[in-house]
Amino acid sequence: MATDSDDLSAWYASAALHWPTSVTNLDAKIEVAERIAERVRDGALIGIGSGSATYMALWAIGRRVRSESLSIRMVTASYETEAAAITLGSRPCRSAPCSPSGASTAPTRSIPTAVCSRGVAVRCSARRSCGPPARHIYLAIDPSKHVERLGQGFPVPIEVDRLAVDLVGRALVSAGARSWELRIAGGKDGPVITESGNLVIDAWFEEIPQGLSGQLKALSGVIETGLFEGYKFEIL
């Protein structure tokens, strides 16, 4: 399979969905994907989050399924991973009938603590079906995503009800946010719309203390955040 980041047609989710269109640090993400695929066992139920590294892992798992005739099921959190799983011959579902034996997700940045910010987070609530209560959670990241301090160089993504944007924004400032704004979509007018029909606020904090996720989720109008606290991850 080619690794030219300018030609990703070999990784298109389906004949109709020509995505991804670009992937940064492709070679490093392929290496991470292969390490995740090595951990797959026959009969597994696997949760698949979003992000390009996780997407590469999905394809690596699919190749193992085909070459070794493995029988697995996948819980997918996005349309593109669901489409790709079908393309690869897996059996995707949007909600798990039982706890996944493993979950793969891709954070925007990571640090060696129990608090991790994951992915572009346009589907925060959907991804909860793929992570906890999985027995093993793997973070599919490349070395460029490591930082010294959580929140360094990127905002906290917060999924909010579309009717509560201003209410949540004011509450974020009171909760210590330096600034906030709605995430703007690419390829369409207006803001990003999550797969649950909600909007995404990007909030910048000088620091992200333990417990911030719970504090934010207690705000009226907040659906979910991109912060995950209290879970054990294996970083690959």
Secondary structure as the mmCIF struct_conf table of DSSP 4:
data_model
#
loop_
_struct_conf.conf_type_id
_struct_conf.id
_struct_conf.beg_label_comp_id
_struct_conf.beg_label_asym_id
_struct_conf.beg_label_seq_id
_struct_conf.end_label_comp_id
_struct_conf.end_label_asym_id
_struct_conf.end_label_seq_id
TURN_TY1_P TURN_TY1_P1 SER A 5 ASP A 6
HELX_RH_3T_P HELX_RH_3T_P1 SER A 9 TRP A 11
BEND BEND1 ALA A 13 ALA A 16
BEND BEND2 THR A 21 THR A 21
TURN_TY1_P TURN_TY1_P2 THR A 24 ASN A 25
HELX_RH_AL_P HELX_RH_AL_P1 LEU A 26 ALA A 37
TURN_TY1_P TURN_TY1_P3 GLU A 38 ARG A 39
TURN_TY1_P TURN_TY1_P4 ASP A 42 GLY A 43
STRN STRN1 LEU A 45 ILE A 48
BEND BEND3 GLY A 51 GLY A 51
HELX_RH_AL_P HELX_RH_AL_P2 SER A 52 GLU A 68
TURN_TY1_P TURN_TY1_P5 SER A 69 SER A 69
STRN STRN2 ARG A 73 THR A 76
BEND BEND4 ALA A 77 SER A 78
HELX_RH_AL_P HELX_RH_AL_P3 TYR A 79 THR A 87
TURN_TY1_P TURN_TY1_P6 LEU A 88 GLY A 89
STRN STRN3 ARG A 91 CYS A 93
BEND BEND5 ARG A 94 SER A 95
BEND BEND6 PRO A 97 CYS A 98
BEND BEND7 SER A 101 SER A 101
STRN STRN4 GLY A 102 THR A 105
BEND BEND8 THR A 108 THR A 108
STRN STRN5 ARG A 109 SER A 110
BEND BEND9 PRO A 112 ALA A 114
STRN STRN6 CYS A 116 SER A 117
BEND BEND10 GLY A 119 VAL A 120
TURN_TY1_P TURN_TY1_P7 VAL A 122 ARG A 123
HELX_RH_AL_P HELX_RH_AL_P4 CYS A 124 ARG A 127
TURN_TY1_P TURN_TY1_P8 ARG A 128 CYS A 130
BEND BEND11 GLY A 131 GLY A 131
TURN_TY1_P TURN_TY1_P9 PRO A 132 PRO A 133
BEND BEND12 ARG A 135 ARG A 135
STRN STRN7 ILE A 137 LEU A 139
HELX_RH_3T_P HELX_RH_3T_P2 PRO A 143 LYS A 145
STRN STRN8 HIS A 146 HIS A 146
BEND BEND13 GLU A 148 ARG A 149
TURN_TY1_P TURN_TY1_P10 LEU A 150 GLY A 153
BEND BEND14 PHE A 154 PHE A 154
HELX_LH_PP_P HELX_LH_PP_P1 PRO A 155 PRO A 155
STRN STRN9 VAL A 156 VAL A 160
TURN_TY1_P TURN_TY1_P11 ARG A 162 LEU A 163
HELX_RH_AL_P HELX_RH_AL_P5 VAL A 165 SER A 174
TURN_TY1_P TURN_TY1_P12 ALA A 175 GLY A 176
BEND BEND15 ARG A 178 ARG A 178
STRN STRN10 SER A 179 LEU A 182
HELX_LH_PP_P HELX_LH_PP_P2 ARG A 183 ARG A 183
STRN STRN11 ILE A 184 ILE A 184
HELX_LH_PP_P HELX_LH_PP_P3 ALA A 185 ALA A 185
BEND BEND16 GLY A 186 GLY A 190
STRN STRN12 PRO A 191 PRO A 191
STRN STRN13 ILE A 193 ILE A 193
TURN_TY1_P TURN_TY1_P13 GLU A 195 SER A 196
BEND BEND17 GLY A 197 GLY A 197
STRN STRN14 LEU A 199 TRP A 204
BEND BEND18 GLU A 206 GLU A 206
TURN_TY1_P TURN_TY1_P14 GLN A 210 GLY A 211
HELX_RH_AL_P HELX_RH_AL_P6 LEU A 212 LYS A 217
TURN_TY1_P TURN_TY1_P15 ALA A 218 ALA A 218
BEND BEND19 LEU A 219 LEU A 219
TURN_TY1_P TURN_TY1_P16 SER A 220 GLY A 221
STRN STRN15 VAL A 222 THR A 225
BEND BEND20 GLY A 226 GLY A 226
STRN STRN16 LEU A 227 PHE A 228
BEND BEND21 GLY A 230 GLY A 230
STRN STRN17 GLU A 234 ILE A 235
#
